[in-house]
Amino acid sequence: MNPRERHWTVIELATVFNLSQDTVRGLFRDEPGVLKIFHRRRGTRIHVTLRIPESVAQRVYERLTRGAR
């Protein structure tokens, strides 16, 4: 992983891919290389923030569009 590489938020990729945020979360939740930040808010469930490196976003995009040709 390159820390200087651009890391996308779920909202940003949802806009770029023209998909819902839930769909983007589902696509990247278990993808290798995605940075997952876990935090708990006072007595509530654990919240997970995803940061998706540009190289991972490109890999998933290519995988999804490969079958569309």
Summary of the structure (lengths in Angstrom):
residues: 69
radius of gyration: 13.1
end to end distance: 29.9
largest distance: 48.1
contacts: 155
relative contact order: 0.22
helix: 42%
strand: 23%
